[in-house]
Amino acid sequence: MELDRSWKDRLDNRVNENVKTHIKVLKTEMDIMGEKLIDKENRKGPIHTALWVLKDRMDELKQIEDELNDSENSKISR
């Protein structure tokens, strides 16, 4: 039983690290697209749409990260 638990803990840690890395990449992409929008007069269009899609994806990943952290905190309290 202990082996299964340690395997799950390692898997959760790896997923959490991957989520954090993915969030960093999306933030960088959002910064780049945001700079492109600042330079243009027309702030609507494909860049604007892509920026909002990235924001939604980041929100989803942050929610996953929060859920992983909550489950990790509940393990500590047991």
C-alpha positions as a Markdown table, in Angstrom:
| # | Residue | x | y | z |
|---|---|---|---|---|
| 1 | Met | 0.0 | 0.0 | 0.0 |
| 2 | Glu | 2.8 | 2.4 | 0.9 |
| 3 | Leu | 4.4 | 1.9 | -2.6 |
| 4 | Asp | 1.2 | 2.9 | -4.3 |
| 5 | Arg | 0.9 | 6.0 | -2.1 |
| 6 | Ser | 4.5 | 7.1 | -2.8 |
| 7 | Trp | 4.0 | 6.5 | -6.5 |
| 8 | Lys | 0.9 | 8.7 | -6.4 |
| 9 | Asp | 2.7 | 11.4 | -4.5 |
| 10 | Arg | 5.5 | 11.4 | -7.0 |
| 11 | Leu | 3.0 | 11.6 | -9.9 |
| 12 | Asp | 1.2 | 14.5 | -8.2 |
| 13 | Asn | 4.5 | 16.4 | -7.7 |
| 14 | Arg | 5.4 | 15.9 | -11.3 |
| 15 | Val | 2.0 | 17.1 | -12.6 |
| 16 | Asn | 2.2 | 20.1 | -10.3 |
| 17 | Glu | 5.7 | 21.0 | -11.7 |
| 18 | Asn | 4.4 | 20.6 | -15.3 |
| 19 | Val | 1.4 | 22.8 | -14.5 |
| 20 | Lys | 3.7 | 25.5 | -13.1 |
| 21 | Thr | 6.0 | 25.3 | -16.2 |
| 22 | His | 3.0 | 25.5 | -18.5 |
| 23 | Ile | 1.7 | 28.6 | -16.7 |
| 24 | Lys | 5.1 | 30.3 | -17.1 |
| 25 | Val | 5.1 | 29.6 | -20.8 |
| 26 | Leu | 1.5 | 31.0 | -21.2 |
| 27 | Lys | 2.4 | 34.1 | -19.2 |
| 28 | Thr | 5.3 | 34.7 | -21.6 |
| 29 | Glu | 3.1 | 34.3 | -24.6 |
| 30 | Met | 0.6 | 36.7 | -23.1 |
| 31 | Asp | 3.2 | 39.3 | -22.5 |
| 32 | Ile | 4.5 | 39.1 | -26.1 |
| 33 | Met | 0.9 | 39.3 | -27.5 |
| 34 | Gly | 0.1 | 42.2 | -25.1 |
| 35 | Glu | 3.1 | 44.2 | -26.4 |
| 36 | Lys | 1.9 | 43.7 | -29.9 |
| 37 | Leu | -1.5 | 45.0 | -29.0 |
| 38 | Ile | -0.1 | 48.1 | -27.4 |
| 39 | Asp | 1.6 | 49.1 | -30.6 |
| 40 | Lys | -1.5 | 48.8 | -32.7 |
| 41 | Glu | -4.5 | 51.2 | -32.9 |
| 42 | Asn | -6.9 | 48.4 | -33.6 |
| 43 | Arg | -7.0 | 46.3 | -30.5 |
| 44 | Lys | -9.5 | 43.7 | -31.8 |
| 45 | Gly | -8.8 | 40.8 | -34.1 |
| 46 | Pro | -6.9 | 37.5 | -34.0 |
| 47 | Ile | -4.2 | 38.7 | -31.5 |
| 48 | His | -6.9 | 39.9 | -29.1 |
| 49 | Thr | -8.8 | 36.7 | -29.4 |
| 50 | Ala | -5.7 | 34.6 | -28.9 |
| 51 | Leu | -4.8 | 36.6 | -25.8 |
| 52 | Trp | -8.2 | 35.8 | -24.3 |
| 53 | Val | -7.9 | 32.1 | -25.1 |
| 54 | Leu | -4.5 | 32.0 | -23.4 |
| 55 | Lys | -6.0 | 33.8 | -20.4 |
| 56 | Asp | -8.8 | 31.2 | -20.1 |
| 57 | Arg | -6.3 | 28.4 | -20.4 |
| 58 | Met | -4.1 | 30.0 | -17.7 |
| 59 | Asp | -7.2 | 30.2 | -15.4 |
| 60 | Glu | -7.9 | 26.5 | -16.0 |
| 61 | Leu | -4.3 | 25.6 | -15.1 |
| 62 | Lys | -4.3 | 27.8 | -12.0 |
| 63 | Gln | -7.5 | 26.0 | -10.9 |
| 64 | Ile | -5.7 | 22.6 | -11.4 |
| 65 | Glu | -2.7 | 23.9 | -9.5 |
| 66 | Asp | -4.9 | 25.1 | -6.6 |
| 67 | Glu | -6.7 | 21.7 | -6.5 |
| 68 | Leu | -3.3 | 19.9 | -6.4 |
| 69 | Asn | -2.1 | 22.2 | -3.6 |
| 70 | Asp | -5.3 | 21.6 | -1.7 |
| 71 | Ser | -5.0 | 17.8 | -2.0 |
| 72 | Glu | -1.4 | 18.1 | -0.9 |
| 73 | Asn | -2.3 | 20.2 | 2.1 |
| 74 | Ser | -5.0 | 17.6 | 3.1 |
| 75 | Lys | -2.4 | 14.9 | 3.0 |
| 76 | Ile | -0.3 | 16.8 | 5.5 |
| 77 | Ser | -3.1 | 17.3 | 7.9 |
| 78 | Arg | -3.9 | 13.5 | 8.0 |
